[in-house]
Amino acid sequence: MGWRVALASLALLGLAAANDSGLFECPKGRWKLQGLYCYQFFDIKHSYQKASELCQRYGSSLVSIESYRQNNFTADLALGSLSARSDAPAYWLGYQTYNDLQTNTLAADAGNQISQFYGHWALDQPDTNKGRCVRSVIRDSRQEWELTTCEALLPFMCQIQACPGGSKHCSNGKCVNNRYLCDGQDDCGDGSDELDCERNCRFHFNQLSGGQVETPGYDNGRGKYPQFADCKWTLEGPQGTNIVLQFSDFDTEKIFDTVQILGGGRTEEAATNIATLSGSLNLKDKTFTSASNFMIIKFRSDEVVEKRGFHASWTTSTDGQKCEGELNALPQPQILVSPGYGRNEYPGGLECLYIMKAPQGQIITLEVEDFDMEPGKDYVLIRDGEEPTDRELAVLTGRQDANPQFVVSTGSRLYIYTRTDQADSRKGYRMKYYSGCSATINRSNGTIESPAYGVTGYPPNQECVYRVIHPTGGRLSMRFSDLRLHTTDKIQVYDGQGGLKLHPNEGFTGMSTPHVTLSAERGELYIKFITDSTKNAPGFHAVFSADCPPLAAGTGAKASSLDTTFGAVVTYTCPPGQIFATGVLEISIACRPGGEWSNDYVPACQEVYCGPVPQIDNGFAVAASNVTYGGVAQFQCYAGFSFPSGNPLESISCLQDGSWSLYPTARPRSVLRCRRLNTPRPTSWRARASTTAPSSATSATPATSGPASPPSSANPTAPGPPPSPPARACAATTSPRSRTASWRT
């Protein structure tokens, strides 16, 4: 059985060699048939990963070469597009090193593996120090393989298996018989066999540069779309373009009848959502741009309300596809912007590469003036050189305040690579570039660094001048957070150009960071960084900020310091016995970067308030001077009660912390009972006292003075304190003798 399969395969290969036999077909477009495979060369530059993604949109993969004949064919196909190049033509092959070639294996983009010894390598290759992705370089009509970094931007070639005659290529690479097209069944598995079926309201505009799209029944805005509409338009422009869609009229039932716009792939599973629209919208000034040469428009309606629908036009654009080249950095600043900046958002699926060049011996400064890209997914990568293997200086992403203001090279080249994904496009960026390292900074706070600080040592033989200007003319201050210079290099700081010297001796130098604050009263810091021609070191990092204005504190508030430089913390307190009107004892404020206080309101001080004069148990207040700090209140016990001290009056005072001092207490009379004052019975009273008093106190006489007795119920108008004392606090006396002794004391 095995020999029959082998024989059939050999016969199939032999038939396939005759490309004009009609046994096999390639997808529509510029695909070329060779053997059992179809090939297409794309003369647009992308990184290895991006090139692989683009091939996958067609159900293909980056080309794999497995025979000498195939190697020659791909070389001839590539030369047809690259022959006009002045340098050696190169393009991506679909191979990457596997495990750094420790197992001598290459991983193919198609999913299989081959031995590295099969490759058509150039001299001294494969060299894993050069990278891990394989490119083909054509020299003297001979195709040689080399390893390079996967970040390099190169043309590429896609490869897909040919389909038998009478069948159609699906977008996922499968083949479907033509009889199964537009039958309402998803035979491909990705819906691409139902892509161009007019009777099913499915339309495919292929390889066009523009056109019109409108809902069924639109009739120039006079008609209405039908119930239960389910339509889809697939727009496909030439490779290397983006689809730009603009609506001239849009009117659907809000929420229920929707238009969805997708971009990035030919099928829905390969595309990402750009927008979902419904209602009556004015979109004449709004455009929608895809991240590739594909866009899908879907329209669905329910059975309730039908309206006009929409009419739109679409065109192709090369914005974002041709963003590469060499830029010459001159002493005069020039501008670099992202594609579409200032007009609309940058396109998705973007890959741009610029190489900036300055005269030999000069360095390049890149100043970020405006920046807004999707954080983490869209970014600008800057390298210190012109090769994708050179040292990384910075990766810019997110918003401007999350990125450095300046990026400075150490040599005469800068590598600037921009990449965006297929979703969430934003404003983009605007950058200024020029030769040299001098800069004028008109900001209220920021940082200053030596060129390539934190990445490598600063370059030799440079003189960088930084002018830091306060936007409104106030005082500026600067501090070093790190300073490590060779002793032959120095930093000089002046209070404005030609102003007072703020540095010691010839300037700051050495490996010790000075802990000083340098302030420019004239509103400008003039800083010179001078390096010699041979030595270097890590460099310096400094922060600067506008100082805070003097703060007008409330009456009585005392400041711990008069320092108003950025970072200063000032604590305000009140004199003893006073508190801030807000009820706090202390207020700390900090001078923030930018020259603003963390709290610009310090209230006035006022005397501590202890609250109302408190009540005491078994006693009452008889006088009070006030209820603020230092105030005194006096208390007296109810009749029959006394203070432990024996004093007829006790005092408390309002303390510094806003509380009253320790409350006095009174003791209740133990067992004595008072009679009514208007019913005197002296004999009976004495007898009763004799029988109830302890034997040791039988000779005592009752006191004739002391706290007044409470009025009897028979005489409610008798003078004295309130008849209903609160809970006990005054302590009781034990006998008439003890009461008398206490009073006399």
C-alpha positions in Angstrom: 0.0 0.0 0.0 2.8 2.4 0.9 4.4 2.1 -2.5 1.2 3.1 -4.1 0.9 6.3 -2.1 4.6 7.1 -2.9 4.0 6.5 -6.6 0.9 8.6 -6.6 2.8 11.4 -4.8 5.6 11.3 -7.4 3.1 11.4 -10.2 1.4 14.4 -8.6 4.8 16.2 -8.2 5.6 15.5 -11.9 2.3 16.9 -13.0 2.6 19.9 -10.8 5.9 20.8 -12.4 4.0 21.7 -15.5 2.7 25.1 -14.3 0.5 25.6 -17.3 -1.3 22.2 -17.0 -4.2 23.8 -15.0 -4.1 21.2 -12.4 -3.4 23.7 -9.6 -4.4 27.2 -9.0 -3.1 30.2 -6.9 -5.2 32.8 -5.2 -6.2 35.8 -7.2 -3.6 38.6 -7.4 0.2 38.4 -8.0 0.8 34.9 -6.8 3.2 32.7 -8.8 2.8 28.9 -9.0 5.9 26.7 -8.6 5.4 23.0 -8.0 2.8 22.5 -5.3 3.1 26.0 -3.9 2.2 29.6 -4.7 4.6 32.5 -3.9 4.2 36.3 -3.7 6.9 38.9 -3.1 5.9 41.9 -1.1 8.2 44.9 -1.7 7.2 46.7 1.5 9.4 46.6 4.6 8.4 45.1 7.9 10.0 43.4 10.8 10.0 39.6 10.9 7.0 39.4 13.2 5.0 41.9 11.2 5.8 40.2 7.9 4.7 36.9 9.4 1.4 38.4 10.5 0.8 39.9 7.0 1.3 36.5 5.4 -1.1 34.9 7.8 -3.9 37.3 6.6 -3.7 35.4 3.3 -3.6 32.0 4.9 0.1 31.7 4.0 3.4 31.9 5.8 6.9 33.3 5.2 8.6 31.3 2.6 10.4 28.1 3.5 13.2 26.8 1.1 13.7 23.1 1.1 15.4 22.4 -2.3 18.0 23.9 -4.6 15.4 24.4 -7.3 13.2 26.3 -4.8 16.1 28.4 -3.7 16.8 29.5 -7.3 13.1 30.2 -8.0 12.7 32.5 -5.0 15.9 34.3 -5.8 14.6 35.1 -9.3 11.2 36.1 -8.0 12.8 38.5 -5.5 15.2 40.0 -8.0 12.3 41.0 -10.2 11.4 43.5 -7.6 14.7 44.3 -6.0 17.0 44.5 -9.0 16.9 48.3 -8.9 18.3 48.5 -5.4 21.8 50.0 -5.1 22.7 47.8 -2.1 22.7 44.0 -1.9 19.0 43.0 -2.2 17.7 41.3 0.9 14.4 39.9 2.2 12.9 37.8 5.0 12.9 34.0 4.8 10.6 32.1 7.1 13.2 30.8 9.6 14.4 31.6 13.1 17.0 29.9 15.2 15.7 27.3 17.6 17.4 27.3 21.0 20.2 29.5 19.8 21.2 26.7 17.4 22.3 24.5 20.3 20.4 21.7 18.6 21.5 22.8 15.1 17.8 23.5 14.3 15.8 26.2 12.5 12.1 26.8 13.2 10.1 27.5 10.1 7.3 30.1 10.1 5.1 27.3 8.6 5.4 25.3 11.8 8.0 22.7 10.8 11.8 22.5 11.6 14.9 21.9 9.4 18.5 21.4 10.1 20.8 24.4 10.1 23.2 22.5 7.9 20.7 22.6 5.0 20.8 26.4 4.8 22.5 28.2 2.0 24.6 30.2 4.4 27.0 33.0 3.5 30.6 33.0 4.7 30.9 33.1 8.5 27.2 32.3 9.0 25.1 31.4 10.9 26.4 33.8 13.5 23.9 34.0 16.4 25.6 37.2 17.6 24.1 39.0 14.7 20.5 38.0 15.5 18.1 35.0 15.3 16.0 35.6 12.2 17.1 34.5 8.7 17.3 36.9 5.8 18.2 36.2 2.2 20.9 38.4 0.6 21.3 38.1 -3.2 24.9 38.7 -4.4 25.9 38.1 -8.0 22.6 36.3 -8.7 23.4 33.9 -5.8 21.1 33.7 -2.8 22.8 33.4 0.6 21.4 33.2 4.1 22.4 35.4 7.0 21.2 35.8 10.6 20.1 39.3 11.6 18.0 40.9 14.3 14.2 40.3 13.9 13.6 44.0 14.3 15.1 44.9 11.0 12.7 46.1 8.3 12.9 44.1 5.1 10.7 43.1 2.2 9.4 39.5 2.4 7.9 36.6 0.5 4.8 34.6 1.4 4.2 31.0 0.4 0.9 29.1 0.3 -0.1 25.6 -0.9 -1.7 25.6 -4.3 -5.3 24.4 -4.6 -6.6 21.9 -7.2 -8.2 23.4 -10.3 -11.9 24.2 -9.8 -11.4 25.2 -6.2 -11.0 28.4 -4.3 -8.4 29.4 -1.7 -9.9 30.2 1.7 -8.4 33.0 3.7 -7.0 30.5 6.2 -5.2 28.6 3.5 -7.7 25.8 2.9 -9.2 24.9 -0.4 -13.0 24.6 -1.1 -14.6 23.3 -4.3 -16.3 26.1 -6.3 -19.6 24.3 -6.1 -19.7 25.0 -2.4 -19.3 28.8 -2.7 -22.2 31.0 -1.6 -24.3 28.1 -0.4 -24.9 29.6 3.0 -22.6 27.1 4.7 -19.2 28.0 6.2 -17.1 25.4 4.4 -13.8 27.2 4.9 -14.2 27.5 8.6 -13.6 31.3 8.5 -16.5 32.4 6.3 -14.3 33.3 3.3 -16.2 31.0 0.9 -19.3 33.3 1.6 -17.2 36.5 1.1 -18.5 37.6 -2.3 -22.2 36.5 -2.6 -24.4 39.4 -3.9 -27.6 37.5 -3.4 -26.8 37.1 0.3 -25.8 40.8 0.7 -22.1 39.9 0.8 -19.7 42.0 -1.3 -15.9 41.8 -1.8 -14.1 44.7 -3.4 -10.7 43.2 -4.3 -7.5 45.1 -5.1 -9.3 48.4 -5.8 -8.2 51.9 -4.9 -11.6 53.1 -3.8 -15.4 52.9 -4.2 -18.9 53.5 -2.7 -20.8 51.5 -0.1 -24.5 52.0 0.8 -27.3 50.0 2.5 -29.8 48.2 0.4 -32.7 50.4 -0.6 -30.8 53.6 0.1 -31.8 55.2 -3.3 -29.9 58.4 -2.8 -31.4 58.9 0.6 -35.0 58.6 -0.5 -35.5 54.9 0.4 -35.3 52.8 3.5 -33.3 49.6 4.3 -35.3 46.4 4.7 -36.2 44.5 7.9 -33.8 41.8 9.1 -31.0 43.1 6.9 -27.6 41.2 7.4 -25.0 42.7 5.0 -21.2 42.7 4.9 -18.8 44.5 2.6 -15.1 43.4 2.5 -12.8 46.1 1.2 -9.3 45.0 0.0 -6.8 47.5 -1.3 -3.4 47.0 -2.8 -0.6 45.8 -0.5 1.1 48.6 1.3 -2.0 50.7 1.7 -4.6 51.5 4.3 -8.4 51.7 3.8 -9.9 55.1 4.7 -13.7 55.2 5.1 -15.9 58.3 5.3 -19.7 58.5 5.7 -21.7 61.2 3.8 -25.0 60.1 5.3 -25.8 58.0 8.4 -29.3 57.3 9.8 -30.3 54.0 11.5 -32.5 53.0 14.4 -30.5 53.8 17.5 -29.1 50.8 19.4 -31.0 48.2 17.4 -29.8 48.7 13.8 -26.0 48.8 13.9 -23.0 49.3 11.6 -19.7 47.7 12.7 -16.4 48.6 11.2 -13.4 46.2 11.5 -9.9 46.4 10.2 -6.7 44.4 9.9 -7.8 41.2 8.2 -9.9 39.8 5.4 -12.1 37.8 7.8 -13.8 38.7 11.0 -11.7 36.4 13.1 -8.5 38.0 11.8 -9.8 41.6 12.2 -10.2 43.9 15.2 -13.1 46.3 15.9 -12.6 49.9 14.9 -16.1 51.3 15.7 -19.8 50.3 16.2 -22.3 53.0 15.1 -26.0 53.5 15.3 -28.6 56.4 15.3 -28.7 59.6 13.3 -25.1 60.8 13.1 -23.2 63.5 11.4 -19.9 61.8 10.4 -19.0 64.0 7.4 -15.8 65.3 9.2 -14.9 61.9 10.6 -12.8 59.2 8.9 -12.1 55.6 9.9 -8.8 54.1 8.9 -7.9 50.4 8.9 -4.5 49.0 10.1 -3.9 47.3 6.8 -5.3 47.0 3.3 -8.4 45.3 4.6 -11.6 46.7 6.1 -14.9 45.0 6.9 -18.3 46.8 7.2 -21.2 44.9 8.7 -24.8 46.1 8.8 -27.7 44.5 10.7 -31.3 45.6 11.3 -34.3 44.3 13.2 -38.0 44.2 12.3 -39.3 47.3 14.0 -38.1 50.6 12.5 -36.5 51.1 9.1 -34.6 54.3 8.2 -32.5 55.7 5.4 -29.4 53.7 6.2 -25.9 55.0 5.2 -23.8 56.0 2.2 -20.0 56.0 2.4 -17.0 56.2 0.2 -13.6 54.6 0.7 -10.2 55.2 -0.7 -6.7 53.7 -0.1 -3.9 55.7 1.5 -0.2 55.1 1.8 0.1 57.2 4.9 2.0 55.2 7.5 3.3 52.7 4.9 6.1 54.9 3.6 7.6 56.3 6.8 11.2 55.5 6.6 14.5 56.9 5.4 17.5 58.9 6.4 17.3 62.3 8.2 20.2 64.7 8.4 20.5 66.4 11.8 21.6 70.0 11.4 22.3 72.7 14.1 19.0 74.2 13.2 16.1 72.2 14.7 13.9 70.1 12.3 10.5 68.4 12.9 9.6 64.7 12.8 5.9 63.7 13.2 4.0 60.5 13.2 1.9 59.7 10.1 -1.3 61.7 10.2 -0.2 63.9 13.1 -2.2 67.1 13.2 -4.9 65.8 10.8 -6.1 62.6 12.4 -4.9 59.7 14.5 -2.0 57.6 13.3 -2.9 54.4 11.5 -2.7 51.0 13.1 -0.3 48.3 11.9 2.4 50.9 11.5 6.2 50.3 11.3 8.5 53.2 10.6 12.2 53.4 10.7 14.3 56.6 10.5 18.1 56.8 10.7 19.3 60.2 11.8 22.8 61.3 10.9 25.0 64.2 12.1 28.5 65.2 11.0 31.3 63.0 12.4 32.2 64.0 16.0 28.8 65.5 16.7 25.9 64.0 18.6 22.1 64.3 18.1 19.4 65.6 20.4 15.8 64.5 20.0 13.3 66.7 21.9 9.8 65.3 22.5 7.4 68.2 22.1 4.1 66.2 22.0 3.4 62.6 22.5 0.3 60.4 22.9 0.4 56.6 22.0 -1.4 53.6 23.3 0.6 52.6 26.4 2.7 49.5 26.1 1.4 48.5 22.6 2.3 51.4 20.5 5.8 52.8 21.0 8.9 54.5 19.6 12.2 52.7 20.1 15.4 54.8 20.0 18.8 53.2 19.7 22.3 54.8 20.0 23.5 54.1 16.5 22.1 53.1 13.1 21.7 49.3 13.5 18.9 47.4 15.2 21.5 45.7 17.3 22.8 49.0 18.8 22.3 50.0 22.4 18.7 51.0 23.4 18.5 54.6 24.6 14.7 54.9 25.3 11.3 53.4 24.6 8.6 56.1 24.4 5.0 55.1 25.0 1.9 56.4 26.7 1.5 60.1 27.3 4.2 62.9 27.2 4.6 63.3 30.9 5.5 59.6 31.2 8.5 60.0 28.9 11.8 61.9 28.9 11.8 65.3 27.2 15.2 64.8 25.6 17.0 61.7 24.2 20.6 62.3 23.3 23.0 60.0 21.4 26.6 59.4 22.2 27.6 59.3 18.5 26.6 60.7 15.2 23.7 58.3 14.5 20.2 57.7 16.0 17.9 54.7 15.1 14.2 55.6 15.6 11.7 52.7 15.1 7.9 53.3 15.5 5.4 50.4 15.8 1.6 50.4 16.4 -0.9 47.6 16.7 -4.2 47.3 15.0 -6.4 49.0 17.6 -6.7 52.2 19.7 -4.9 54.7 17.5 -4.2 58.1 19.1 -2.8 61.5 18.3 0.8 60.4 17.8 4.0 62.5 18.3 5.9 65.6 17.3 9.6 65.7 17.9 12.4 68.1 17.2 15.9 66.9 16.3 19.2 68.7 15.8 22.9 68.2 16.1 24.6 69.0 19.3 23.5 68.6 22.9 22.4 72.1 23.9 18.8 72.7 24.9 16.5 75.5 26.0 13.9 74.3 28.5 10.9 76.6 29.2 9.2 74.6 31.9 8.4 75.0 35.6 9.9 71.7 36.5 11.7 68.7 35.0 15.1 66.9 34.8 18.4 67.5 33.2 20.7 64.6 32.3 24.1 64.0 30.6 23.8 62.4 27.2 22.9 58.7 27.5 22.7 58.9 31.3 21.7 55.5 32.8 22.6 53.7 29.6 26.3 54.3 29.0 29.0 56.9 29.7 28.6 60.4 28.3 30.5 61.1 25.0 33.9 62.9 25.0 34.8 66.3 23.6 31.4 67.9 24.1 30.1 71.2 25.5 26.4 71.1 26.3 24.6 74.2 27.3 21.2 74.0 29.1 19.1 77.1 29.6 16.3 76.4 32.0 13.8 79.3 32.0 11.0 79.9 34.4 7.8 80.4 32.3 6.6 83.3 34.4 10.0 84.7 35.6 10.1 83.5 39.2 12.9 81.9 41.1 14.2 78.5 40.0 16.2 75.9 42.0 18.1 72.8 41.0 19.5 69.8 42.9 21.7 67.0 41.8 20.4 63.5 42.4 23.5 61.9 40.9 26.8 63.2 39.8 29.7 61.0 38.7 32.2 62.8 36.5 35.8 62.3 35.6 37.9 65.0 37.3 38.8 66.5 33.9 35.0 67.1 33.2 32.9 69.6 34.9 29.4 71.3 35.3 29.1 75.0 35.8 25.9 76.6 37.0 25.0 80.3 36.7 22.2 82.5 37.8 21.2 83.3 34.2 23.5 83.7 31.3 26.4 86.0 32.4 25.0 86.0 35.9 26.3 85.0 39.4 28.4 81.8 39.6 26.6 79.2 41.6 29.2 76.4 41.4 32.4 76.1 43.5 35.8 76.7 42.0 35.9 75.6 38.3 32.7 73.6 38.6 31.2 70.5 40.0 33.2 67.4 39.3 34.3 64.0 40.7 32.3 61.0 42.0 30.6 62.6 45.0 27.1 64.0 44.5 26.8 67.5 46.1 23.8 67.9 48.5 23.1 71.5 47.8 20.3 73.5 46.3 21.2 76.0 43.6 18.7 78.8 43.2 18.5 81.3 40.3 16.9 84.5 41.5 16.7 85.8 37.9 14.4 83.0 36.7 17.0 81.3 34.6 19.5 78.5 35.3 22.4 78.6 32.8 24.2 75.2 32.9 27.4 74.2 31.0 28.5 70.6 30.9 32.1 70.3 29.5 33.9 67.0 28.7 37.4 66.5 27.5 38.5 64.5 24.5 39.5 61.2 26.2 37.8 60.4 29.5 34.2 59.7 30.4 32.1 58.5 33.4 28.4 57.7 34.1 27.4 61.3 34.1 24.8 63.3 36.0 21.1 63.6 36.7 19.5 66.7 38.2 16.0 67.9 38.9 14.8 71.5 38.7 11.7 73.3 39.6 10.2 76.7 40.2 10.2 77.7 43.8 6.9 78.2 45.7 5.7 81.8 46.4 5.7 83.1 50.0 2.7 81.9 51.9 0.5 84.3 53.8 -0.4 82.3 57.0 -3.3 83.2 59.3 -2.9 85.3 62.4 -0.7 83.7 65.1 0.6 80.8 62.9 4.3 80.2 63.3 6.4 78.5 60.6 9.2 76.1 61.3 11.1 77.4 58.3 11.0 80.2 55.7 12.3 77.8 52.9 10.3 78.0 49.7 12.5 75.9 47.4 10.8 72.8 45.8 10.7 69.8 48.1 10.8 72.0 51.3 8.4 71.0 54.0 7.2 73.7 56.4 5.3 73.0 59.6 3.0 75.6 61.1 2.0 75.6 64.8 0.1 77.9 67.1 1.3 79.4 70.5 0.6 77.4 73.7 -3.1 77.4 74.5 -4.1 78.1 70.9 -5.3 75.9 68.0 -5.9 76.4 64.3 -9.5 77.5 63.3 -9.8 74.1 61.6 -9.4 72.3 64.9 -5.9 70.9 64.3 -2.7 71.5 66.4 -0.3 71.4 63.5 -0.3 71.9 59.7 2.5 70.6 57.4 2.7 71.8 53.7 5.2 70.8 51.0 6.5 72.8 48.0 5.7 70.5 45.1 7.7 70.4 41.8 6.3 73.1 39.6 6.2 75.7 42.4 2.9 74.9 44.1 2.2 74.4 47.8 0.5 71.2 48.7 -1.9 73.4 50.7 -2.0 77.1 50.2 -4.3 77.9 53.1 -3.0 78.2 56.7 -5.9 79.4 58.9 -5.6 81.8 61.9 -4.9 80.6 65.4 -7.5 80.9 68.1 -7.6 80.0 71.8 -8.3 76.4 72.8 -12.0 75.9 73.6 -12.6 73.4 76.4 -16.4 73.3 76.0 -19.1 74.1 78.5 -18.3 74.0 82.2 -18.8 70.4 83.1 -21.3 69.1 85.8 -20.0 67.1 88.7 -21.8 64.5 90.7 -23.4 65.8 94.0 -22.2 69.3 93.3 -22.6 72.4 91.1 -20.6 75.2 89.5 -20.8 78.5 91.3 -18.5 80.6 89.0 -16.5 80.5 85.8 -14.1 83.1 84.3 -14.3 81.6 80.7 -14.2 78.3 78.8 -11.0 78.8 76.8 -7.4 78.1 77.6 -6.6 79.4 81.2 -10.3 79.7 82.2 -11.2 78.7 85.8 -14.5 77.2 87.1 -15.4 76.8 90.8 -17.7 74.2 92.3 -19.6 73.6 95.6 -21.1 70.5 97.0 -24.7 69.9 97.7 -25.7 70.0 101.4 -24.7 66.8 103.0 -21.7 66.4 100.7 -18.1 67.6 100.9 -14.9 67.5 98.9 -12.2 65.1 100.0 -10.0 68.1 100.7 -12.5 69.5 103.1 -12.5 72.8 101.1 -15.9 74.4 100.6 -15.0 75.3 97.1 -12.8 73.5 94.4 -11.6 74.8 91.1 -10.7 73.3 87.7 -9.0 75.0 84.7 -9.1 74.8 80.9 -5.9 73.1 79.8 -3.7 73.6 76.7 -5.0 70.5 75.0 -8.6 71.7 75.1 -9.7 69.6 78.1 -10.7 70.5 81.7 -8.4 69.6 84.5 -9.3 66.7 86.9 -12.8 67.0 88.2 -13.4 67.4 92.0 -15.4 64.8 93.8 -17.7 65.0 96.9 -18.6 62.3 99.5 -22.2 61.7 100.5 -23.3 61.9 104.2 -23.3 58.3 105.5 -26.3 57.7 107.7 -27.4 61.0 109.0 -30.8 62.3 108.0 -31.9 65.9 108.0 -35.1 67.0 109.3 -37.2 69.8 107.9 -35.8 73.2 109.0 -39.2 74.6 109.9 -40.1 71.8 112.4 -37.5 71.9 115.1 -37.3 69.0 117.6 -33.9 69.5 119.3 -34.3 66.9 122.1 -35.5 64.3 119.8 -32.8 65.2 117.3 -30.1 64.9 120.0 -31.4 61.6 121.3 -31.6 60.3 117.8 -28.1 61.4 117.0 -26.9 59.8 120.3 -28.4 56.5 119.5 -27.1 56.5 115.9 -23.6 57.9 116.3 -20.6 55.6 117.1 -19.6 55.5 120.7 -16.4 57.3 120.1 -18.3 60.4 118.8 -21.0 60.7 121.5 -19.5 63.9 122.9 -19.4 65.7 119.5 -21.7 68.7 118.8 -23.3 69.3 115.4 -21.6 71.9 113.1 -23.3 75.3 113.0 -21.9 76.3 109.6 -20.9 74.7 106.3 -22.8 73.8 103.2 -26.4 74.8 103.3 -29.1 72.1 103.9 -31.4 71.4 101.1 -34.8 73.0 101.4 -37.6 70.8 102.9 -40.6 69.9 101.0 -42.6 72.1 103.4 -40.7 75.2 102.5 -39.9 75.1 98.7 -38.9 78.7 98.6 -36.0 78.3 101.1 -32.6 79.3 99.6 -30.1 76.7 98.5 -28.8 74.8 95.5 -31.2 72.8 93.2 -33.1 70.1 95.1 -32.3 67.3 92.6 -28.5 66.7 92.6 -26.9 64.6 89.8 -25.2 61.3 90.5 -22.8 61.3 93.4 -19.3 62.8 93.1 -19.0 64.6 96.4 -17.9 62.2 99.2 -19.9 61.7 102.5 -18.8 62.9 105.9 -18.9 60.2 108.6 -20.2 62.2 111.6 -21.1 65.7 112.8 -17.6 65.9 114.4 -15.8 65.1 111.2 -18.0 67.6 109.3 -17.1 70.3 111.9 -13.4 69.4 111.7 -13.4 69.6 108.0 -15.2 72.9 107.9 -12.8 74.4 110.5 -9.8 73.1 108.5 
